[in-house]
Amino acid sequence: MKNLTDSFVYLGHWPSAGSFGFNTDILATNPINLSVVFGVLIFFGKGVLNDLLDNRKQRILNTIRNSEELREGAIQQLENARVRLRKVETEADQFRVNGYSEIEREKLNLINSTYRTLKQLENYKNETILFEQQRTINQVRERVFQQALQGAIGTLNSCLSNELHLRTINANIGMFGTMKEITD
């Protein structure tokens, strides 16, 4: 800064050619010179300043417009995201409800299947018990019949004569033959 001031001071020491001169010493200038300098600065600077301000204003307006466009785009994206979120939530609720319904349906199917299986097992058990009872009853009847027959044969052998014995055997064989025909 000192070099700049010194250069103006040295310009002020030039020898003038008469009474007319231009005072280049900034510290020694008068108000008329200052007003002329300010006038020139304002006249020429006003256009430059207006251009600078207009450029700045246009950049600010463009930035605001761009920001508004970005804001509108962001709002649109947000709305789209909300719509998708509602759709996904609805689908999730449907899956959840369908899942619960499916679980309940499968549970009922399993209960019904288990009930049917238990019923079949109960029927098989009852049939097996009935079969075993019938078999046991038949075995007991057969043994009682054999014992009664052996007792009767023993009694007959001890009480009967050979001729009576042969007639009784023939009569019994005839009864057995008749019973066999009836059962067949």
Disulfide bonds with the S-S distance in Angstrom:
none
